[in-house]
Amino acid sequence: MNKIWFVTGANSGIGAGIVKAALDSGDTVVAAGRNMERLQSAFAGIDSDRLALVQLDVTDKTQAERAIDDAVTRFGRLDVVVNNAGIAILGYFEALSTSDFERQLAPNLYGVINVLHAALPVMRKQRAGHIINISSMAGAAGGKQGSAYSASKFALEGLSMALAAEVEDFGIHVTIVEPGFFRSKLLDTSNAGFIDTDIGDYDTGASARETWAPYDGTQNGDPLKLGKALVKIAAMDEPLKLFLAGSDAVAGLLPVVEERLKAIKDNRELSSSTDGVDQ
Ligand SMILES: NC(=O)c1ccc[n+]([C@@H]2O[C@H](COP(=O)([O-])OP(=O)(O)OC[C@H]3O[C@@H](n4cnc5c(N)ncnc54)[C@H](OP(=O)(O)O)[C@@H]3O)[C@@H](O)[C@H]2O)c1
């Protein structure tokens, strides 16, 4: 059956790859972007009545409601919602202000909440739907200079797991995607927030810009191939709950999960030692 997709942050990188893959598979896509000019230019070569472009800054709740409304009015239902829009603000924790954290969480967490609040009533009424939340390796592992970005993605994963349990009875599936490094604008110096510190103690390490900017344009992950993998996952009767995209994601996260599992098993006795309240 032809699916109706709604993809946020669709004008570049992974979002654009997902849109193109879904269109290639014969599905219909509502591509949402905060800047209509960028959105139109991303899909300039595509002339299809299976593609609609809508304006959406995900941090604007009213725009999210309007965009979802427009999608349903135009195509009659909503099968797959991909929360993809996001930014990366990178720097040592002590260099990041509270407002840097707020700026990071605005699209990556609150933007997703806005879109889900608008989309879930539609899916619940349909008694069917699939939410795909684009997290990151940083949504399952924390590393230097990633405290704000990881905070946003860990929060997204927690939200996704809890939500999945609440909506499974309504026929709504939730997939968490943890990509490795994909070729996109995320680490473009004009796009990413590289926050430097003047705290001398951190001088021995590379700055956020020195650490992350070299990845820009050299990432091995192909957004279109990720899109094709998501099309396959969306076609499953029981879509995956978790999908690691890229061999680097698998190589990076396996040891993290194994270490966690080992910590749980090795300390079972100490963990149990806190049971029972002595009156
Ligand atoms: N590329 C990677 O290596 C990688 C790895 C793990 C996870 N991810 C995640 O993948 C997702 C897509 O990122 P990408 O790598 O494809 O980077 P990208 O090329 O920079 O795409 C990010 C998209 O999000 C949009 N966006 C940012 N803030 C927004 C807002 N407030 N409202 C609406 N749209 C907004 C951007 O729009 P503008 O063009 O208008 O700025 C852009 O379309 C992000 O959630 C990112 O965290 C990426």
The ligand as a Gaussian input file, in Angstrom:
#p B3LYP/6-31G(d) Opt

LIG

0 1
 N       24.837000      13.447000       9.825000
 C       25.201000      12.732000      10.875000
 O       26.340000      12.282000      10.964000
 C       24.203000      12.406000      11.939000
 C       24.526000      11.406000      12.869000
 C       23.617000      11.093000      13.856000
 C       22.411000      11.751000      13.901000
 N       22.114000      12.722000      13.001000
 C       20.827000      13.394000      13.108000
 O       20.199000      13.391000      11.844000
 C       19.266000      14.454000      11.773000
 C       19.426000      15.180000      10.447000
 O       20.680000      15.850000      10.430000
 P       21.641000      15.851000       9.158000
 O       22.864000      15.150000       9.553000
 O       20.939000      15.448000       7.928000
 O       22.056000      17.406000       9.138000
 P       21.605000      18.599000       8.208000
 O       21.984000      18.344000       6.801000
 O       22.151000      19.822000       8.862000
 O       20.023000      18.579000       8.321000
 C       19.367000      19.040000       9.459000
 C       18.005000      19.507000       9.043000
 O       17.311000      19.960000      10.210000
 C       16.755000      21.212000       9.902000
 N       16.482000      21.992000      11.100000
 C       17.325000      22.437000      12.057000
 N       16.647000      23.144000      12.973000
 C       15.343000      23.144000      12.587000
 C       14.165000      23.704000      13.090000
 N       14.155000      24.458000      14.201000
 N       12.998000      23.498000      12.434000
 C       12.983000      22.759000      11.303000
 N       14.073000      22.230000      10.744000
 C       15.246000      22.433000      11.384000
 C       17.754000      21.882000       8.978000
 O       17.136000      22.966000       8.304000
 P       18.004000      24.191000       7.726000
 O       18.668000      23.696000       6.501000
 O       16.961000      25.228000       7.464000
 O       18.987000      24.591000       8.786000
 C       18.064000      20.707000       8.081000
 O       17.061000      20.539000       7.126000
 C       19.529000      15.322000      12.996000
 O       18.538000      15.060000      13.981000
 C       20.885000      14.853000      13.487000
 O       21.050000      15.047000      14.880000
 C       22.989000      13.066000      12.031000

